[in-house]
């Protein structure tokens, strides 16, 4: 299974380069809830690959804290199209943390499904099928 997590809510970054934008408190809560929800659902990750942008990397760190999973930066997740199956090949159960519209495009590439990933939302793909699409409010409810 390949899990896709869009970074949590981020500051508008007035006066900062885009790559340096940080999560808001809401974004931190979304990221923590994502990890807690996945843990409650019994998800066990082998690795989390993240965009090196501050908001995505922090989302990955917060989510993966609950999952006891290592986080690795991958520049291909920083922006632009990518094939999630190619990135995950040979890595086991993988979570990719990135940005829009790239994550929605990745879901469409692999499954043909048209989705719009919400900030802090999760999708799960396997065998070219979209198995899960959860909004932040769904993750919060699951996390408790």
GROMACS elastic network, one bead per residue, 0.5 to 0.9 nm:
[ bonds ]
;  ai    aj funct       b0    kb
    1    88     6  0.89621   500
    1    92     6  0.78106   500
    1    93     6  0.55142   500
    1    94     6  0.67961   500
    1    95     6  0.85519   500
    1   124     6  0.65351   500
    1   125     6  0.57203   500
    1   127     6  0.81001   500
    2    84     6  0.72869   500
    2    85     6  0.72709   500
    2    88     6  0.69553   500
    2    92     6  0.86078   500
    2    93     6  0.62273   500
    2    94     6  0.50934   500
    2    95     6  0.57908   500
    2    96     6  0.74340   500
    2   123     6  0.83214   500
    2   124     6  0.55994   500
    2   125     6  0.51886   500
    2   126     6  0.63532   500
    3    93     6  0.79773   500
    3    94     6  0.61137   500
    3    96     6  0.61419   500
    3    97     6  0.84981   500
    3   122     6  0.68634   500
    3   123     6  0.57656   500
    3   125     6  0.64471   500
    3   126     6  0.89383   500
    3   132     6  0.87986   500
    4    84     6  0.84782   500
    4    94     6  0.85566   500
    4    95     6  0.56202   500
    4    97     6  0.59812   500
    4    98     6  0.77090   500
    4   103     6  0.69744   500
    4   107     6  0.86931   500
    4   121     6  0.81830   500
    4   122     6  0.54508   500
    4   123     6  0.50936   500
    4   124     6  0.61496   500
    4   125     6  0.81098   500
    5     8     6  0.86585   500
    5    31     6  0.88968   500
    5    34     6  0.82141   500
    5    56     6  0.89774   500
    5    59     6  0.85154   500
    5    60     6  0.82463   500
    5    95     6  0.70517   500
    5    96     6  0.61509   500
    5    98     6  0.65914   500
    5    99     6  0.84608   500
    5   103     6  0.80609   500
    5   117     6  0.83429   500
    5   119     6  0.83303   500
    5   120     6  0.64564   500
    5   121     6  0.57978   500
    5   123     6  0.67423   500
    5   124     6  0.89101   500
    6    56     6  0.75680   500
    6    59     6  0.83114   500
    6    96     6  0.84136   500
    6    97     6  0.57158   500
    6    98     6  0.52506   500
    6    99     6  0.55676   500
    6   100     6  0.72356   500
    6   103     6  0.71258   500
    6   117     6  0.66578   500
    6   118     6  0.68644   500
    6   119     6  0.53981   500
    6   120     6  0.51711   500
    6   121     6  0.56464   500
    6   122     6  0.66447   500
    6   123     6  0.89022   500
    7    10     6  0.79528   500
    7    23     6  0.82676   500
    7    27     6  0.75946   500
    7    30     6  0.86676   500
    7    31     6  0.74037   500
    7    55     6  0.62921   500
    7    57     6  0.81564   500
    7    58     6  0.82322   500
    7    59     6  0.55004   500
    7    60     6  0.77762   500
    7    97     6  0.64108   500
    7    98     6  0.59585   500
    7    99     6  0.64013   500
    7   100     6  0.89440   500
    7   118     6  0.88097   500
    7   119     6  0.57073   500
    7   120     6  0.53268   500
    7   121     6  0.78968   500
    8    23     6  0.64465   500
    8    24     6  0.79437   500
    8    26     6  0.74875   500
    8    28     6  0.66089   500
    8    29     6  0.81371   500
    8    30     6  0.57661   500
    8    31     6  0.58688   500
    8    55     6  0.72345   500
    8    56     6  0.75022   500
    8    58     6  0.88568   500
    8    59     6  0.61804   500
    8   118     6  0.85814   500
    8   121     6  0.79352   500
    8   136     6  0.88176   500
    9    22     6  0.87353   500
    9    23     6  0.58252   500
    9    24     6  0.59223   500
    9    25     6  0.81067   500
    9    26     6  0.61449   500
    9    28     6  0.76916   500
    9    30     6  0.76218   500
    9    31     6  0.89409   500
    9    55     6  0.82875   500
    9   119     6  0.56856   500
    9   120     6  0.68889   500
   10    13     6  0.80761   500
   10    21     6  0.65774   500
   10    22     6  0.55862   500
   10    24     6  0.50571   500
   10    25     6  0.85621   500
   10    26     6  0.82223   500
   10    27     6  0.60933   500
   10    28     6  0.89115   500
   10    55     6  0.64730   500
   10   119     6  0.86808   500
   11    14     6  0.81965   500
   11    21     6  0.60496   500
   11    22     6  0.58568   500
   11    23     6  0.59980   500
   11    24     6  0.56564   500
   11    27     6  0.89442   500
   11    55     6  0.88327   500
   12    16     6  0.87886   500
   12    18     6  0.88304   500
   12    21     6  0.71340   500
   12    22     6  0.86850   500
   13    16     6  0.50675   500
   13    17     6  0.71536   500
   13    18     6  0.67923   500
   13    20     6  0.76591   500
   13    21     6  0.51958   500
   13    22     6  0.76614   500
   14    17     6  0.83698   500
   14    21     6  0.88214   500
   16    19     6  0.81146   500
   16    20     6  0.62744   500
   16    21     6  0.66813   500
   17    20     6  0.54887   500
   17    21     6  0.70000   500
   18    21     6  0.56007   500
   18    53     6  0.79450   500
   18    54     6  0.89745   500
   19    22     6  0.86586   500
   19    52     6  0.78508   500
   19    54     6  0.61040   500
   19    55     6  0.78222   500
   19    78     6  0.85306   500
   20    53     6  0.64037   500
   20    54     6  0.53587   500
   20    55     6  0.74140   500
   21    53     6  0.76531   500
   21    54     6  0.61135   500
   21    55     6  0.59439   500
   22    27     6  0.88534   500
   22    53     6  0.87471   500
   22    54     6  0.57952   500
   22    56     6  0.85479   500
   22    58     6  0.79076   500
   23    26     6  0.75943   500
   23    27     6  0.50928   500
   23    28     6  0.61000   500
   23    54     6  0.79833   500
   23    55     6  0.52210   500
   23    56     6  0.83463   500
   23    58     6  0.73561   500
   23    59     6  0.77197   500
   24    28     6  0.63146   500
   24    29     6  0.86755   500
   24    55     6  0.89485   500
   25    28     6  0.50642   500
   25    29     6  0.62912   500
   25    30     6  0.86394   500
   26    29     6  0.50898   500
   26    30     6  0.61645   500
   26    31     6  0.86486   500
   27    31     6  0.61502   500
   27    32     6  0.86467   500
   27    55     6  0.85815   500
   27    59     6  0.76691   500
   27   119     6  0.79412   500
   27   120     6  0.70682   500
   28    31     6  0.51165   500
   28    32     6  0.62278   500
   28    33     6  0.85605   500
   28    58     6  0.80331   500
   28    59     6  0.69065   500
   28    62     6  0.72237   500
   29    32     6  0.52095   500
   29    33     6  0.60690   500
   29    34     6  0.85666   500
   29    62     6  0.88466   500
   29   140     6  0.87622   500
   30    33     6  0.51189   500
   30    34     6  0.61322   500
   30    35     6  0.88374   500
   30    59     6  0.83037   500
   30    63     6  0.86222   500
   30   119     6  0.82097   500
   30   120     6  0.54170   500
   30   121     6  0.83121   500
   30   136     6  0.63027   500
   30   137     6  0.85606   500
   30   139     6  0.80361   500
   30   140     6  0.73649   500
   31    34     6  0.51192   500
   31    35     6  0.65421   500
   31    36     6  0.87632   500
   31    58     6  0.82770   500
   31    59     6  0.51377   500
   31    60     6  0.73749   500
   31    61     6  0.84420   500
   31    62     6  0.57025   500
   31    63     6  0.50995   500
   31    64     6  0.88486   500
   31   120     6  0.61490   500
   31   121     6  0.89894   500
   31   136     6  0.88360   500
   32    35     6  0.53365   500
   32    36     6  0.62315   500
   32    37     6  0.85843   500
   32    59     6  0.78781   500
   32    61     6  0.89504   500
   32    62     6  0.53281   500
   32    64     6  0.82981   500
   32    65     6  0.80661   500
   32    66     6  0.76642   500
   32   143     6  0.88781   500
   33    36     6  0.50122   500
   33    37     6  0.58774   500
   33    38     6  0.84660   500
   33    62     6  0.88933   500
   33    63     6  0.72383   500
   33   120     6  0.87538   500
   33   136     6  0.79341   500
   33   139     6  0.60282   500
   33   140     6  0.53576   500
   33   141     6  0.86398   500
   33   142     6  0.82556   500
   33   143     6  0.56503   500
   33   144     6  0.83047   500
   34    37     6  0.52096   500
   34    38     6  0.62193   500
   34    39     6  0.86219   500
   34    62     6  0.87169   500
   34    63     6  0.57778   500
   34    64     6  0.88542   500
   34   120     6  0.70897   500
   34   121     6  0.76399   500
   34   122     6  0.76893   500
   34   136     6  0.74180   500
   34   139     6  0.56385   500
   34   140     6  0.72685   500
   34   142     6  0.89254   500
   34   143     6  0.74521   500
   35    38     6  0.52241   500
   35    39     6  0.61980   500
   35    40     6  0.87090   500
   35    60     6  0.87449   500
   35    62     6  0.72240   500
   35    64     6  0.58413   500
   35    65     6  0.71971   500
   35    66     6  0.54232   500
   35    67     6  0.63358   500
   35   139     6  0.86944   500
   35   143     6  0.81611   500
   36    39     6  0.50633   500
   36    40     6  0.62377   500
   36    41     6  0.86464   500
   36    63     6  0.72059   500
   36    64     6  0.88141   500
   36    65     6  0.88314   500
   36    66     6  0.57557   500
   36    67     6  0.76307   500
   36   139     6  0.81729   500
   36   140     6  0.85219   500
   36   142     6  0.80566   500
   36   143     6  0.51477   500
   36   144     6  0.84482   500
   37    40     6  0.50699   500
   37    41     6  0.61890   500
   37    42     6  0.87213   500
   37    43     6  0.88605   500
   37   138     6  0.88102   500
   37   139     6  0.55045   500
   37   140     6  0.71216   500
   37   141     6  0.81187   500
   37   142     6  0.52269   500
   37   144     6  0.79850   500
   38    42     6  0.63691   500
   38    43     6  0.53159   500
   38    44     6  0.81292   500
   38    63     6  0.87367   500
   38    66     6  0.85423   500
   38    67     6  0.77205   500
   38   139     6  0.81301   500
   38   142     6  0.84657   500
   38   143     6  0.79585   500
   39    42     6  0.50957   500
   39    43     6  0.54840   500
   39    44     6  0.73126   500
   39    66     6  0.67234   500
   39    67     6  0.60594   500
   39   143     6  0.83129   500
   40    43     6  0.75312   500
   40   142     6  0.72775   500
   40   143     6  0.67622   500
   41   142     6  0.81589   500
   43    67     6  0.79248   500
   43    93     6  0.86422   500
   44    67     6  0.67645   500
   44    68     6  0.85107   500
   44    69     6  0.82061   500
   44    93     6  0.70502   500
   44    94     6  0.89255   500
   45    48     6  0.72621   500
   45    64     6  0.86701   500
   45    67     6  0.70589   500
   45    68     6  0.81418   500
   45    69     6  0.61763   500
   45    70     6  0.87410   500
   45    92     6  0.76398   500
   45    94     6  0.57082   500
   45    95     6  0.70516   500
   46    69     6  0.64055   500
   46    70     6  0.75951   500
   46    91     6  0.68971   500
   46    92     6  0.58592   500
   46    93     6  0.52178   500
   46    94     6  0.59901   500
   46    95     6  0.84657   500
   47    69     6  0.58427   500
   47    70     6  0.55002   500
   47    71     6  0.62674   500
   47    72     6  0.74873   500
   47    91     6  0.70714   500
   47    92     6  0.77279   500
   47    93     6  0.69161   500
   47    94     6  0.52628   500
   47    95     6  0.66415   500
   47    96     6  0.88157   500
   48    60     6  0.71127   500
   48    61     6  0.89888   500
   48    64     6  0.75463   500
   48    69     6  0.68203   500
   48    70     6  0.62056   500
   48    72     6  0.61556   500
   48    73     6  0.84202   500
   48    93     6  0.87480   500
   48    94     6  0.56734   500
   48    96     6  0.58518   500
   48    97     6  0.74132   500
   49    57     6  0.89423   500
   49    60     6  0.80271   500
   49    70     6  0.86735   500
   49    71     6  0.59179   500
   49    73     6  0.56189   500
   49    74     6  0.59463   500
   49    77     6  0.80592   500
   49    87     6  0.86090   500
   49    88     6  0.87097   500
   49    94     6  0.74246   500
   49    95     6  0.62375   500
   49    97     6  0.63192   500
   49    98     6  0.88192   500
   50    53     6  0.83062   500
   50    56     6  0.63974   500
   50    57     6  0.58052   500
   50    59     6  0.87435   500
   50    60     6  0.65007   500
   50    71     6  0.70215   500
   50    72     6  0.61482   500
   50    74     6  0.56381   500
   50    75     6  0.79524   500
   50    76     6  0.88359   500
   50    77     6  0.62941   500
   50    78     6  0.79880   500
   50    95     6  0.82005   500
   50    96     6  0.57042   500
   50    98     6  0.61735   500
   51    54     6  0.81426   500
   51    55     6  0.86807   500
   51    56     6  0.57329   500
   51    57     6  0.61706   500
   51    60     6  0.89471   500
   51    72     6  0.87031   500
   51    73     6  0.57543   500
   51    74     6  0.55704   500
   51    75     6  0.58474   500
   51    76     6  0.71552   500
   51    79     6  0.79449   500
   51    96     6  0.82060   500
   51    97     6  0.62580   500
   51    98     6  0.54081   500
   51    99     6  0.80383   500
   52    55     6  0.84551   500
   52    56     6  0.68376   500
   52    57     6  0.57733   500
   52    72     6  0.87716   500
   52    73     6  0.53548   500
   52    74     6  0.65465   500
   52    75     6  0.62579   500
   52    77     6  0.76524   500
   52    78     6  0.62323   500
   52    98     6  0.88730   500
   53    56     6  0.55500   500
   53    57     6  0.60679   500
   53    58     6  0.85680   500
   53    75     6  0.89302   500
   53    77     6  0.89809   500
   53    78     6  0.64527   500
   53    98     6  0.85571   500
   54    57     6  0.52072   500
   54    58     6  0.60287   500
   54    59     6  0.84875   500
   55    58     6  0.53263   500
   55    59     6  0.61775   500
   55    60     6  0.87442   500
   55    98     6  0.89844   500
   56    60     6  0.61995   500
   56    61     6  0.86524   500
   56    78     6  0.86661   500
   56    97     6  0.60989   500
   56    98     6  0.58011   500
   56    99     6  0.75693   500
   57    60     6  0.50980   500
   57    61     6  0.62273   500
   57    62     6  0.87037   500
   57    71     6  0.82418   500
   57    72     6  0.87648   500
   57    73     6  0.74605   500
   57    97     6  0.76011   500
   57    98     6  0.85235   500
   58    61     6  0.50266   500
   58    62     6  0.61297   500
   58    63     6  0.84851   500
   59    62     6  0.53151   500
   59    63     6  0.60516   500
   59    64     6  0.83839   500
   59    97     6  0.75413   500
   59   120     6  0.81988   500
   60    63     6  0.52279   500
   60    64     6  0.58210   500
   60    65     6  0.83905   500
   60    71     6  0.67778   500
   60    95     6  0.87513   500
   60    96     6  0.84582   500
   60    97     6  0.62627   500
   61    64     6  0.52751   500
   61    65     6  0.60933   500
   61    69     6  0.88889   500
   61    70     6  0.84036   500
   61    71     6  0.67071   500
   62    65     6  0.53713   500
   62    66     6  0.75861   500
   63    66     6  0.61779   500
   63    67     6  0.71649   500
   64    68     6  0.59860   500
   64    69     6  0.53311   500
   64    70     6  0.71671   500
   64    71     6  0.73886   500
   65    68     6  0.55257   500
   65    69     6  0.68930   500
   65    70     6  0.86590   500
   66    69     6  0.80782   500
   67    70     6  0.88937   500
   73    77     6  0.83383   500
   74    77     6  0.58571   500
   74    78     6  0.74937   500
   75    78     6  0.52644   500
   75    79     6  0.80864   500
   76    79     6  0.67570   500
   76    80     6  0.74606   500
   76    81     6  0.81790   500
   76    82     6  0.68066   500
   76    87     6  0.87165   500
   77    80     6  0.73491   500
   77    81     6  0.83226   500
   77    82     6  0.73613   500
   77    96     6  0.77842   500
   77    97     6  0.72946   500
   77    98     6  0.55481   500
   77    99     6  0.75334   500
   77   102     6  0.81392   500
   77   103     6  0.89209   500
   78    98     6  0.66548   500
   78    99     6  0.73403   500
   79    82     6  0.86633   500
   79    98     6  0.77683   500
   79    99     6  0.68418   500
   79   100     6  0.82359   500
   79   101     6  0.86468   500
   79   102     6  0.66445   500
   80    99     6  0.89440   500
   80   101     6  0.82261   500
   80   102     6  0.58505   500
   81   101     6  0.86945   500
   81   102     6  0.56329   500
   81   103     6  0.82599   500
   81   105     6  0.69641   500
   81   106     6  0.69471   500
   82    85     6  0.89557   500
   82    86     6  0.81870   500
   82    87     6  0.79316   500
   82   102     6  0.74242   500
   82   103     6  0.85238   500
   82   105     6  0.83270   500
   82   106     6  0.63756   500
   82   109     6  0.88165   500
   83    86     6  0.53357   500
   83    87     6  0.64320   500
   83    88     6  0.87956   500
   83   106     6  0.60816   500
   83   107     6  0.89190   500
   83   109     6  0.72785   500
   83   110     6  0.74732   500
   84    87     6  0.51119   500
   84    88     6  0.61417   500
   84    89     6  0.85704   500
   84    96     6  0.76933   500
   84   103     6  0.87699   500
   84   106     6  0.63316   500
   84   107     6  0.81705   500
   84   109     6  0.88333   500
   84   110     6  0.77240   500
   84   125     6  0.88431   500
   85    88     6  0.51040   500
   85    89     6  0.59579   500
   85   110     6  0.76916   500
   85   125     6  0.86851   500
   85   126     6  0.86109   500
   85   128     6  0.88667   500
   86    89     6  0.52584   500
   86    90     6  0.89478   500
   87    90     6  0.87542   500
   87    91     6  0.84232   500
   87    96     6  0.86288   500
   88    91     6  0.54406   500
   88    92     6  0.72145   500
   88    93     6  0.79104   500
   88    94     6  0.61083   500
   88    95     6  0.83286   500
   88    96     6  0.84183   500
   89    92     6  0.74386   500
   91    94     6  0.65743   500
   95   124     6  0.87479   500
   96   103     6  0.88759   500
   97   103     6  0.85486   500
   98   102     6  0.74785   500
   98   103     6  0.66865   500
   99   102     6  0.57512   500
   99   103     6  0.60691   500
   99   104     6  0.87954   500
   99   117     6  0.88338   500
   99   119     6  0.84946   500
  100   103     6  0.55374   500
  100   104     6  0.65765   500
  100   105     6  0.81705   500
  100   116     6  0.82194   500
  100   117     6  0.71061   500
  100   118     6  0.85764   500
  100   119     6  0.85791   500
  101   104     6  0.55340   500
  101   105     6  0.61467   500
  101   106     6  0.86783   500
  101   116     6  0.78418   500
  101   117     6  0.80155   500
  102   105     6  0.50293   500
  102   106     6  0.60989   500
  102   107     6  0.87618   500
  103   107     6  0.63559   500
  103   108     6  0.87026   500
  103   116     6  0.83643   500
  103   117     6  0.69539   500
  103   123     6  0.89049   500
  104   107     6  0.51339   500
  104   108     6  0.63216   500
  104   109     6  0.86416   500
  104   113     6  0.87743   500
  104   114     6  0.71522   500
  104   115     6  0.56755   500
  104   116     6  0.55582   500
  104   117     6  0.59072   500
  105   108     6  0.50260   500
  105   109     6  0.60453   500
  105   110     6  0.86889   500
  105   114     6  0.80382   500
  105   115     6  0.82874   500
  105   116     6  0.88198   500
  106   109     6  0.50004   500
  106   110     6  0.62801   500
  106   111     6  0.84582   500
  107   110     6  0.53969   500
  107   111     6  0.58189   500
  107   112     6  0.70628   500
  107   113     6  0.64320   500
  107   114     6  0.73494   500
  107   115     6  0.73336   500
  107   123     6  0.80109   500
  107   124     6  0.87647   500
  107   125     6  0.75531   500
  107   128     6  0.88832   500
  107   129     6  0.89378   500
  107   130     6  0.73859   500
  108   111     6  0.52934   500
  108   114     6  0.56225   500
  108   115     6  0.74770   500
  109   112     6  0.59051   500
  109   113     6  0.81148   500
  109   128     6  0.89270   500
  110   113     6  0.81558   500
  110   125     6  0.79425   500
  110   126     6  0.89507   500
  110   127     6  0.85737   500
  110   128     6  0.52662   500
  110   129     6  0.74985   500
  110   130     6  0.84835   500
  111   114     6  0.85757   500
  111   125     6  0.78256   500
  111   126     6  0.89424   500
  111   127     6  0.85617   500
  111   129     6  0.52502   500
  111   130     6  0.61868   500
  112   128     6  0.83575   500
  112   129     6  0.85360   500
  112   130     6  0.88948   500
  113   129     6  0.85203   500
  113   130     6  0.72990   500
  115   133     6  0.85541   500
  117   120     6  0.81594   500
  117   121     6  0.59038   500
  117   122     6  0.72355   500
  117   123     6  0.78275   500
  117   133     6  0.83013   500
  117   134     6  0.86988   500
  117   135     6  0.77730   500
  118   122     6  0.80569   500
  118   134     6  0.87194   500
  118   135     6  0.62510   500
  118   136     6  0.71878   500
  119   122     6  0.88527   500
  119   135     6  0.81894   500
  119   136     6  0.72654   500
  120   135     6  0.72215   500
  120   136     6  0.53749   500
  120   139     6  0.86940   500
  121   133     6  0.75688   500
  121   134     6  0.56658   500
  121   136     6  0.50162   500
  121   137     6  0.85773   500
  121   138     6  0.86453   500
  121   139     6  0.77190   500
  122   132     6  0.75354   500
  122   133     6  0.57603   500
  122   134     6  0.51780   500
  122   135     6  0.66719   500
  122   136     6  0.78588   500
  122   139     6  0.83780   500
  123   130     6  0.72479   500
  123   131     6  0.75039   500
  123   132     6  0.51834   500
  123   134     6  0.63583   500
  123   135     6  0.88996   500
  124   129     6  0.84730   500
  124   130     6  0.60076   500
  124   131     6  0.55205   500
  124   133     6  0.66718   500
  124   134     6  0.89960   500
  125   128     6  0.64850   500
  125   129     6  0.55805   500
  125   131     6  0.57475   500
  125   132     6  0.72945   500
  126   129     6  0.53974   500
  126   130     6  0.67886   500
  126   131     6  0.70570   500
  127   130     6  0.85750   500
  130   133     6  0.75340   500
  134   137     6  0.80451   500
  134   138     6  0.58027   500
  134   139     6  0.64992   500
  135   138     6  0.51987   500
  135   139     6  0.64216   500
  135   140     6  0.87490   500
  136   139     6  0.50351   500
  136   140     6  0.61299   500
  136   141     6  0.86610   500
  137   140     6  0.50166   500
  137   141     6  0.62587   500
  137   142     6  0.87014   500
  138   141     6  0.51730   500
  138   142     6  0.62683   500
  138   143     6  0.85783   500
  139   142     6  0.50853   500
  139   143     6  0.59609   500
  139   144     6  0.85060   500
  140   143     6  0.50846   500
  140   144     6  0.61804   500
  141   144     6  0.51915   500
